[in-house]
Amino acid sequence: MRHTFCIIFFALLSSTTDAGIIRVCTQQDFDLLSVSILDAIKKGEKDIVVEIEARELTFADNQISLTSVKRDDVSISIHGKGVKIMSQGHYVKKVSNPSYMYLKNGKYFNPWTEFQQLQDTISIIDKPSHLCLITTPVKNKKNKHPQNKHINYTCWYTSRTSPIKEISKKRITFDAGDWAVARKEKSLNVNMDYSYAKKYPRYRLFGTKKIKGKIYECTASTLLKLAFCNFKSFSIDSINATGCTNENALIMVNQCRANFITISGSTFSCIGGSVLIDRRSTNVCFTGNKVDAFVGYGIQSEVGSVGAKVTNNTFTNCTLGMTNGFAIQMRSKDFIVSGNTISDFCYGGIGVGIWAGTKTEDKCSGIVKDNELFLTPQFLSNTSQNTLMDSGAIYTWTRSDGITINQNYIHDISGIKDNRGIFLDDGTKNVTLSENKIERIENSYDIDLRWSEMYKEKVPDHNTGNRMLNNQTTGKVRFETQKPKKK
């Protein structure tokens, strides 16, 4: 069963007869929208309706920005009417920054070369300066001292992007920062792929790929920013937003309070960072949207938020490359993740709970229900180019004050090593799994709860309060509620 939230709210607003109406017909109107909304509030308007009449617009950083507006009696709704909104930027013949998003004909353009797998581990040739070396044939022989060139390489469950120092015919040297460590088994480092899975690292290059014609370089990140505001309600619907750098979220809701803060009926594509970050706010609702081709996390509800809802959305081409985030990450209280379809992700589809190492007294609780998570045949054919290691389509961290995961359908998950259907990691507690259907999980567990004492000092009651009821699985299940006896 799928649940629909926050729809009646829009109907009530549209029927209001005395609302302050703001019409956006030109780019100039759009550039002045924040000022227009604040002016309407100052004039005493309590039902403010923004009607976007323009067909195409561009956005700069913090295009719509409201800060410290404390009006519990004011409702604001923005109706996009299908408007196309593209990140500010310019056309280029060369890429300049791995943090930017690049488009060709309005669609995601991959500025990186194809992945290559090394035949050996990465050498750390100078630990104090963090200088590392890979030995590999390089087609680009002209960049002995490259500018704006970077290397992206796998490191177990994540990846790193580093500036390149030198490229020659058979070697690449680069600055690996604090990942240039010698103790392979003890610390996160450049050779964790090999340490964990006996797989040699994979890498790809930025700034060396030949580009035919011109591409569009997006330079803006945040379309909508709400910070330290109190509203009766705030909503935005029916927009088609394209392009966003990875510097900030496209939509940022920071420490705001309202009956509803709703984003609905919209499409978001080619997003370099997160689509939405909900930070210590209440009742943020992301519903009925389509999200395609994003590099960072999709939706994040952070510690301290309450009542977040992510419902009836479609996520495709998630966490592009090797960024290894989640389409949805919920670390807040009383959240609902329901009715979403999530396909093609490099680490996890839905992540819930709070990592044991986090120092917080905030609660984390919620429901993950009626979602479908899977990988497509096209994605699976390129498994060697994606990490998907030590992962879970639905992934939980240690701290939980009660999370229910039920009636989800997870299927066709395959990766390099340890790719679970549902993974309860690091001594997860207070999680109930019921009536989930899981099938075709290659080389790992359908459901995996392993006994872990890694964080027992920080979470003494780890691995407690977990239950598993009436799940339908076709593969292996491990559900350790007591410390396994030594064989």
KELUMKE-16019 format. One record per residue (C-alpha): residue number from 1; residue in one letter; x, y, z. Coordinates in pm, 1 decimal, padded with zeros to 6 digits, m for minus. Example, Ala and Ser with C-alpha at 12.3 -4.5 7.8 and 13.67 -1.06 7.14 Angstrom:
2
1:a:01230.0:m00450.0:00780.0
2:s:01367.0:m00106.0:00714.0
This chain:
487
1:m:00000.0:00000.0:00000.0
2:r:00133.4:00340.8:m00088.8
3:h:00069.2:00646.1:00123.0
4:t:00012.7:00998.9:m00006.6
5:f:00086.6:01294.0:00213.8
6:c:00052.9:01670.0:00197.8
7:i:m00177.4:01689.0:m00109.0
8:i:m00488.8:01831.6:00056.7
9:f:m00271.6:02120.5:00171.4
10:f:m00222.2:02243.9:m00185.7
11:a:m00594.0:02230.2:m00266.3
12:l:m00675.0:02447.6:00034.2
13:l:m00424.0:02709.8:m00074.6
14:s:m00550.0:02722.3:m00433.2
15:s:m00901.5:02797.4:m00317.0
16:t:m00796.4:03097.3:m00104.1
17:t:m00945.7:03416.8:m00241.4
18:d:m00760.1:03679.0:m00037.5
19:a:m00407.2:03543.7:m00082.3
20:g:m00123.0:03773.0:m00180.9
21:i:m00037.6:03657.5:m00533.2
22:i:00312.6:03703.4:m00677.5
23:r:00354.1:03630.6:m01047.1
24:v:00693.2:03534.5:m01190.7
25:c:00690.3:03605.9:m01563.9
26:t:01053.0:03700.1:m01630.7
27:q:01403.7:03617.3:m01507.9
28:q:01408.4:03951.9:m01328.2
29:d:01091.3:03857.9:m01140.8
30:f:01261.3:03533.4:m01038.7
31:d:01575.3:03714.1:m00924.3
32:l:01361.6:03937.4:m00701.9
33:l:01138.3:03659.2:m00568.8
34:s:01287.4:03649.3:m00217.8
35:v:01242.3:04026.3:m00186.9
36:s:00883.8:04002.0:m00318.6
37:i:00793.5:03735.8:m00062.8
38:l:00943.7:03936.7:00224.5
39:d:00757.9:04249.7:00106.8
40:a:00428.1:04057.6:00105.9
41:i:00493.7:03937.8:00460.3
42:k:00572.1:04291.7:00575.4
43:k:00242.3:04408.5:00422.0
44:g:00057.0:04161.5:00641.5
45:e:m00026.0:03895.0:00383.3
46:k:m00079.7:03557.2:00549.4
47:d:m00149.0:03341.6:00241.8
48:i:00120.4:03410.6:m00015.5
49:v:00092.5:03229.6:m00349.5
50:v:00371.8:03245.6:m00607.5
51:e:00259.6:03161.9:m00960.7
52:i:00552.5:03097.8:m01197.2
53:e:00433.7:03184.1:m01546.1
54:a:00775.8:03174.0:m01715.8
55:r:00867.1:02857.6:m01907.3
56:e:01246.3:02864.5:m01850.7
57:l:01458.9:03023.0:m01578.5
58:t:01810.9:02999.2:m01436.5
59:f:01906.8:02998.2:m01069.1
60:a:02207.2:03140.3:m00886.9
61:d:02322.8:03031.9:m00541.4
62:n:02048.8:03092.2:m00283.4
63:q:01809.0:03203.3:m00555.6
64:i:01512.4:03176.8:m00318.9
65:s:01640.5:03252.3:00029.4
66:l:01447.0:03326.3:00347.6
67:t:01627.2:03361.6:00679.3
68:s:01496.1:03424.9:01032.3
69:v:01134.7:03479.6:00924.3
70:k:00932.0:03401.0:01237.8
71:r:00568.8:03401.0:01124.2
72:d:00365.3:03105.0:01247.9
73:d:00055.3:03254.5:01082.6
74:v:00199.2:03276.9:00727.7
75:s:00159.7:03014.9:00455.1
76:i:00372.6:03034.2:00139.8
77:s:00320.2:02822.1:m00171.0
78:i:00520.1:02830.3:m00493.2
79:h:00353.2:02674.6:m00799.3
80:g:00604.7:02607.2:m01073.5
81:k:00354.6:02492.2:m01337.3
82:g:00623.0:02278.1:m01500.5
83:v:00883.4:02552.7:m01533.1
84:k:01234.7:02444.8:m01633.7
85:i:01494.6:02586.0:m01395.0
86:m:01862.5:02536.4:m01481.1
87:s:02171.1:02611.9:m01276.2
88:q:02360.7:02923.8:m01365.5
89:g:02674.0:02844.3:m01566.3
90:h:02844.9:02874.4:m01902.9
91:y:02954.8:02669.8:m02202.9
92:v:03313.0:02540.4:m02201.1
93:k:03543.3:02322.5:m02411.3
94:k:03744.1:02198.6:m02111.9
95:v:03636.6:02088.3:m01765.6
96:s:03786.1:02280.6:m01475.1
97:n:03649.8:02155.4:m01144.1
98:p:03539.8:01806.5:m01028.1
99:s:03289.0:01972.4:m00794.6
100:y:03090.8:02113.2:m01086.9
101:m:02812.5:01938.7:m01274.5
102:y:02847.3:01913.9:m01652.7
103:l:02560.2:01889.8:m01901.3
104:k:02533.3:01814.2:m02269.3
105:n:02200.3:01886.6:m02435.1
106:g:02054.3:01929.9:m02088.6
107:k:02156.5:01582.8:m01968.9
108:y:02433.8:01453.3:m01744.3
109:f:02774.6:01456.0:m01911.6
110:n:03035.2:01236.4:m01745.0
111:p:03361.1:01438.6:m01734.2
112:w:03560.0:01139.1:m01607.3
113:t:03733.7:00868.6:m01809.0
114:e:03612.3:00511.3:m01780.9
115:f:03726.2:00320.5:m01473.3
116:q:04050.0:00125.7:m01495.5
117:q:04157.0:m00149.8:m01257.7
118:l:04517.7:m00156.8:m01141.7
119:q:04732.0:m00469.0:m01155.4
120:d:04888.6:m00387.2:m00819.3
121:t:04826.5:m00180.3:m00509.9
122:i:04889.9:00195.6:m00488.0
123:s:05240.2:00284.0:m00370.3
124:i:05293.2:00541.8:m00097.5
125:i:05622.8:00695.3:m00206.0
126:d:05643.7:00986.0:00039.7
127:k:05432.4:00960.8:00353.4
128:p:05503.8:01312.0:00497.9
129:s:05384.1:01480.8:00177.2
130:h:05111.7:01215.9:00117.3
131:l:05248.9:01146.2:m00228.7
132:c:05122.8:00826.6:m00391.4
133:l:05198.8:00649.1:m00715.8
134:i:05010.6:00422.6:m00951.1
135:t:05184.7:00244.0:m01234.9
136:t:04959.4:00217.3:m01536.5
137:p:04966.5:00297.8:m01908.8
138:v:04831.4:00649.0:m01967.3
139:k:04698.1:00756.2:m02308.3
140:n:04729.4:01125.6:m02229.0
141:k:05104.5:01192.4:m02253.4
142:k:05107.3:01572.1:m02275.8
143:n:05016.3:01660.6:m01915.5
144:k:05345.0:01615.3:m01735.5
145:h:05249.3:01899.1:m01503.3
146:p:04869.6:01900.7:m01526.0
147:q:04645.3:02177.5:m01405.8
148:n:04288.8:02105.0:m01293.1
149:k:04352.0:01730.5:m01327.5
150:h:04227.8:01488.7:m01063.9
151:i:04215.7:01117.7:m00993.8
152:n:03921.6:00938.2:m00831.7
153:y:03999.3:00596.0:m00680.8
154:t:03815.8:00335.1:m00477.0
155:c:03879.6:00282.4:m00109.1
156:w:03667.8:m00007.4:00022.5
157:y:03317.3:00131.1:00084.8
158:t:03392.8:00479.9:m00040.4
159:s:03623.2:00671.0:m00274.1
160:r:03854.4:00967.2:m00282.4
161:t:03930.0:01242.3:m00532.7
162:s:04284.0:01381.6:m00523.7
163:p:04479.7:01639.0:m00728.7
164:i:04730.6:01489.8:m00970.4
165:k:05092.5:01599.4:m00936.7
166:e:05235.4:01443.6:m01250.8
167:i:05133.2:01220.6:m01541.7
168:s:05381.7:01033.6:m01758.6
169:k:05351.0:00743.7:m02002.5
170:k:05340.9:00476.1:m01733.0
171:r:05271.1:00643.2:m01400.0
172:i:05055.5:00893.6:m01216.0
173:t:05155.3:01060.6:m00889.8
174:f:04899.1:01232.7:m00670.4
175:d:04838.9:01377.8:m00324.9
176:a:04625.0:01131.5:m00126.9
177:g:04603.7:01347.6:00184.7
178:d:04541.5:01163.3:00511.4
179:w:04462.4:00843.4:00319.7
180:a:04830.9:00797.3:00245.3
181:v:04896.3:00569.9:00543.0
182:a:05106.3:00256.9:00568.7
183:r:04901.7:00034.1:00800.3
184:k:04662.8:m00133.7:00557.2
185:e:04471.7:m00333.0:00818.0
186:k:04433.4:m00053.7:01072.6
187:s:04334.1:00264.0:00890.4
188:l:04127.4:00385.9:00600.8
189:n:04376.2:00418.5:00317.8
190:v:04438.1:00405.1:m00054.2
191:n:04463.6:00023.1:m00062.3
192:m:04154.3:m00073.6:00137.4
193:d:03998.2:m00242.1:m00165.8
194:y:04280.1:m00492.5:m00162.3
195:s:04296.9:m00521.6:00216.7
196:y:03924.7:m00599.0:00245.8
197:a:03831.9:m00785.4:m00072.0
198:k:04165.0:m00867.2:m00236.7
199:k:04059.1:m00646.1:m00527.5
200:y:04311.6:m00407.1:m00671.1
201:p:04203.1:m00041.8:m00659.9
202:r:04016.0:00114.5:m00948.4
203:y:04062.7:00468.3:m01069.8
204:r:03939.0:00722.2:m01323.8
205:l:04075.7:01058.1:m01436.8
206:f:03919.2:01405.1:m01449.9
207:g:04040.9:01667.9:m01693.1
208:t:04210.1:01436.2:m01942.4
209:k:03904.8:01328.7:m02140.6
210:k:03871.4:01475.9:m02488.8
211:i:03547.3:01669.1:m02534.0
212:k:03375.1:01708.9:m02868.5
213:g:03203.9:02043.1:m02900.5
214:k:03099.0:02246.1:m02596.8
215:i:02941.8:02138.0:m02269.5
216:y:02754.4:02335.6:m02004.5
217:e:02938.5:02385.6:m01674.9
218:c:02697.8:02441.9:m01383.9
219:t:02829.8:02675.9:m01114.6
220:a:02533.0:02724.7:m00880.6
221:s:02435.4:02488.7:m00599.8
222:t:02140.5:02604.6:m00386.6
223:l:01806.2:02686.7:m00547.8
224:l:01602.8:02716.8:m00225.3
225:k:01731.2:02798.3:00122.5
226:l:01514.5:02827.8:00432.5
227:a:01704.7:02897.5:00754.0
228:f:01584.8:02967.8:01109.9
229:c:01228.6:03029.7:00992.2
230:n:00887.3:02957.4:01143.7
231:f:00590.5:02932.2:00906.8
232:k:00239.9:02796.4:00921.8
233:s:00338.4:02611.2:00604.3
234:f:00570.7:02633.5:00304.9
235:s:00542.3:02441.6:m00022.8
236:i:00690.3:02426.1:m00369.9
237:d:00553.1:02208.2:m00649.4
238:s:00572.7:02136.6:m01023.3
239:i:00925.1:02252.5:m01104.0
240:n:01184.2:02081.3:m01326.2
241:a:01527.3:02164.9:m01183.3
242:t:01848.0:02067.9:m01364.1
243:g:02208.6:02111.4:m01257.8
244:c:02372.0:02171.2:m00919.9
245:t:02732.6:02166.3:m00797.9
246:n:02834.0:01949.2:m00502.8
247:e:02915.2:02239.7:m00273.4
248:n:02572.8:02256.5:m00107.2
249:a:02228.8:02099.3:m00128.8
250:l:01991.2:02208.1:m00404.1
251:i:01726.4:02258.5:m00133.3
252:m:01840.1:02339.6:00221.6
253:v:01596.5:02353.1:00514.1
254:n:01792.2:02450.9:00824.8
255:q:01631.6:02476.7:01168.6
256:c:01282.9:02563.8:01047.1
257:r:00941.7:02492.9:01201.8
258:a:00609.8:02455.3:01020.9
259:n:00305.0:02231.9:00997.9
260:f:00434.2:02131.1:00653.0
261:i:00741.5:02215.6:00448.2
262:t:00663.4:02032.3:00125.8
263:i:00837.9:01967.3:m00205.0
264:s:00611.8:01775.6:m00443.7
265:g:00528.6:01685.8:m00802.6
266:s:00869.0:01793.5:m00937.8
267:t:01167.4:01651.2:m01124.0
268:f:01531.4:01694.2:m01027.7
269:s:01815.0:01586.4:m01256.3
270:c:02192.7:01615.5:m01280.2
271:i:02245.6:01709.7:m00916.9
272:g:02606.8:01730.6:m00801.0
273:g:02533.6:01743.1:m00428.5
274:s:02227.7:01645.9:m00225.3
275:v:01880.1:01719.8:m00357.3
276:l:01745.0:01807.2:m00011.3
277:i:01898.7:01843.3:00334.4
278:d:01660.0:01866.5:00628.4
279:r:01860.8:01995.2:00925.6
280:r:01696.3:02013.2:01269.7
281:s:01361.5:02107.8:01117.3
282:t:01004.7:01978.3:01153.5
283:n:00764.5:01813.8:00908.5
284:v:00972.3:01834.0:00591.7
285:c:00790.0:01636.5:00320.8
286:f:00940.7:01522.9:m00013.5
287:t:00664.7:01348.8:m00205.9
288:g:00570.4:01247.9:m00559.8
289:n:00898.3:01360.3:m00718.0
290:k:01136.3:01210.2:m00973.8
291:v:01510.8:01229.4:m00914.2
292:d:01761.4:01119.0:m01177.5
293:a:02140.2:01131.6:m01203.3
294:f:02277.4:01268.0:m00878.2
295:v:02628.9:01242.7:m00741.3
296:g:02590.2:01297.1:m00367.9
297:y:02313.1:01186.7:m00136.9
298:g:01954.7:01228.5:m00251.6
299:i:01750.0:01318.8:00054.9
300:q:01905.6:01367.7:00398.8
301:s:01713.5:01417.8:00720.8
302:e:01975.7:01490.4:00981.7
303:v:01998.9:01433.6:01355.9
304:g:01753.5:01659.8:01540.0
305:s:01484.4:01678.7:01272.0
306:v:01132.9:01553.1:01348.0
307:g:00851.9:01420.5:01130.2
308:a:01030.7:01403.5:00793.0
309:k:00848.0:01217.3:00514.3
310:v:00995.1:01082.2:00189.2
311:t:00706.7:00919.5:00003.7
312:n:00611.0:00799.0:m00343.2
313:n:00924.4:00920.5:m00521.1
314:t:01133.7:00762.3:m00797.0
315:f:01513.6:00767.7:m00772.6
316:t:01728.0:00652.2:m01067.4
317:n:02103.2:00665.6:m01136.2
318:c:02183.0:00733.1:m00772.1
319:t:02523.4:00832.2:m00629.6
320:l:02694.2:00842.4:m00969.2
321:g:03046.8:00715.4:m01006.6
322:m:03192.4:00600.1:m00676.1
323:t:03053.2:00852.1:m00430.4
324:n:02877.6:00571.1:m00242.8
325:g:02608.8:00765.9:m00064.2
326:f:02240.6:00683.1:m00025.1
327:a:01934.4:00786.2:m00221.0
328:i:01766.8:00845.5:00117.4
329:q:01939.7:00885.3:00453.9
330:m:01727.7:00930.2:00767.8
331:r:01892.6:01004.2:01103.4
332:s:01598.8:01188.3:01256.8
333:k:01295.8:01121.9:01477.7
334:d:00954.3:00989.3:01366.1
335:f:01041.4:00974.0:00997.5
336:i:00845.1:00791.2:00726.0
337:v:01006.9:00650.3:00410.5
338:s:00730.7:00489.5:00207.1
339:g:00635.7:00397.2:m00148.3
340:n:00966.5:00492.7:m00312.7
341:t:01128.2:00317.7:m00608.3
342:i:01509.5:00327.0:m00599.8
343:s:01729.5:00182.1:m00872.1
344:d:02104.0:00176.2:m00940.9
345:f:02306.4:00288.7:m00642.1
346:c:02674.2:00245.3:m00559.3
347:y:02642.2:00177.1:m00186.7
348:g:02292.9:00181.4:m00039.1
349:g:01943.0:00285.0:m00133.5
350:i:01803.6:00375.9:00210.0
351:g:02019.0:00439.1:00518.6
352:v:01862.9:00477.3:00864.1
353:g:01985.8:00512.6:01221.4
354:i:02273.6:00698.2:01383.0
355:w:02634.2:00583.3:01372.6
356:a:02758.7:00471.5:01714.2
357:g:03051.6:00711.6:01705.3
358:t:02820.9:01015.2:01691.1
359:k:02792.3:01202.4:02019.6
360:t:02424.2:01287.3:02043.2
361:e:02126.9:01251.5:02273.3
362:d:01883.4:01304.9:01986.8
363:k:01634.9:01028.4:01908.9
364:c:01617.8:00833.0:01585.9
365:s:01297.8:00647.6:01503.5
366:g:01073.3:00580.7:01208.5
367:i:00920.0:00356.6:00944.1
368:v:01064.5:00224.5:00617.7
369:k:00775.2:00064.7:00429.4
370:d:00655.8:m00037.2:00082.0
371:n:00973.4:00062.4:m00101.4
372:e:01127.2:m00120.2:m00398.7
373:l:01505.2:m00129.5:m00436.5
374:f:01699.4:m00297.7:m00717.4
375:l:01981.7:m00273.1:m00969.6
376:t:01910.5:m00276.0:m01343.4
377:p:02080.6:m00514.8:m01590.5
378:q:02273.4:m00222.0:m01740.0
379:f:02415.0:m00132.0:m01399.5
380:l:02499.2:m00493.3:m01320.2
381:s:02686.6:m00529.4:m01648.8
382:n:02922.3:m00258.6:m01523.0
383:t:02969.3:m00394.6:m01170.9
384:s:03345.6:m00377.5:m01207.6
385:q:03311.6:m00002.8:m01247.0
386:n:03116.2:00040.7:m00924.9
387:t:03210.7:m00027.1:m00565.2
388:l:02897.0:m00177.0:m00404.2
389:m:03106.0:m00333.5:m00129.6
390:d:03018.6:m00405.5:00234.9
391:s:02680.3:m00253.0:00166.2
392:g:02305.5:m00298.1:00204.0
393:a:02014.9:m00188.6:m00014.7
394:i:01858.4:m00090.7:00319.0
395:y:02133.0:m00013.9:00571.2
396:t:02104.1:00059.6:00943.1
397:w:02353.2:00212.1:01184.3
398:t:02386.7:00124.6:01553.0
399:r:02175.1:00381.6:01734.7
400:s:01798.6:00350.8:01703.0
401:d:01508.1:00427.0:01933.8
402:g:01273.8:00212.2:01729.1
403:i:01277.3:00160.9:01352.5
404:t:01036.4:m00063.8:01161.6
405:i:01137.5:m00195.3:00818.1
406:n:00846.8:m00379.5:00661.5
407:q:00684.7:m00479.3:00332.0
408:n:00979.8:m00368.0:00118.4
409:y:01078.2:m00548.4:m00202.3
410:i:01453.4:m00580.8:m00261.0
411:h:01588.4:m00772.1:m00558.9
412:d:01873.6:m00818.9:m00807.4
413:i:02157.1:m00680.4:m00597.6
414:s:02510.3:m00775.6:m00694.7
415:g:02850.9:m00627.2:m00618.6
416:i:03215.1:m00692.4:m00554.7
417:k:03181.5:m00825.0:m00199.0
418:d:02927.4:m00832.4:00086.4
419:n:02630.7:m00660.4:m00075.1
420:r:02328.5:m00736.4:00142.6
421:g:01958.3:m00688.2:00093.3
422:i:01906.5:m00551.2:00445.8
423:f:02220.8:m00491.4:00653.2
424:l:02199.4:m00419.1:01025.8
425:d:02556.3:m00306.2:01090.1
426:d:02779.4:m00233.5:01390.9
427:g:02553.6:m00374.9:01662.0
428:t:02225.7:m00223.8:01543.4
429:k:01955.0:m00208.3:01810.0
430:n:01576.2:m00166.6:01826.6
431:v:01497.6:m00255.9:01465.2
432:t:01203.6:m00475.1:01356.2
433:l:01207.2:m00646.0:01016.2
434:s:00874.6:m00785.2:00899.7
435:e:00713.2:m00904.0:00577.2
436:n:00996.3:m00792.0:00350.3
437:k:01047.7:m00977.2:00021.8
438:i:01411.3:m01022.6:m00077.6
439:e:01541.0:m01220.6:m00372.7
440:r:01839.0:m01256.9:m00605.7
441:i:02106.7:m01114.6:m00375.5
442:e:02434.1:m01237.1:m00522.2
443:n:02728.6:m01345.8:m00304.2
444:s:02590.7:m01211.9:00022.9
445:y:02304.4:m01226.0:00274.7
446:d:01942.5:m01138.5:00209.9
447:i:01929.1:m01016.5:00572.3
448:d:02242.0:m00969.0:00782.2
449:l:02250.7:m00878.6:01150.9
450:r:02594.4:m00964.3:01281.7
451:w:02699.5:m00948.9:01643.7
452:s:02935.5:m00654.6:01681.8
453:e:03115.3:m00531.0:01991.2
454:m:03301.6:m00259.4:01806.5
455:y:03112.5:00023.8:01979.0
456:k:03007.5:m00146.0:02303.7
457:e:03170.4:00127.5:02515.6
458:k:02964.4:00396.0:02340.7
459:v:02647.8:00185.8:02307.7
460:p:02648.0:m00072.6:02591.3
461:d:02308.7:m00216.2:02488.3
462:h:02416.4:m00281.2:02128.8
463:n:02252.6:m00572.3:01941.6
464:t:01940.9:m00558.7:02161.0
465:g:01571.5:m00512.8:02083.1
466:n:01589.9:m00647.8:01726.2
467:r:01312.8:m00866.8:01582.6
468:m:01255.4:m01050.2:01254.9
469:l:00903.3:m01162.9:01154.9
470:n:00754.7:m01325.6:00841.3
471:n:01012.2:m01213.6:00585.6
472:q:01022.0:m01389.2:00248.4
473:t:01381.3:m01462.7:00145.7
474:t:01544.1:m01687.8:m00112.6
475:g:01904.7:m01661.5:00007.2
476:k:02110.1:m01665.6:00325.3
477:v:01998.7:m01498.1:00649.0
478:r:02214.7:m01419.2:00950.6
479:f:02038.4:m01274.0:01255.0
480:e:02265.5:m01276.5:01560.1
481:t:02086.3:m01158.8:01873.5
482:q:02339.7:m01325.9:02102.3
483:k:02716.1:m01340.5:02090.1
484:p:02813.0:m01642.1:01878.1
485:k:02993.2:m01917.8:02061.4
486:k:03350.8:m01981.5:01957.2
487:k:03384.2:m02295.0:01748.8
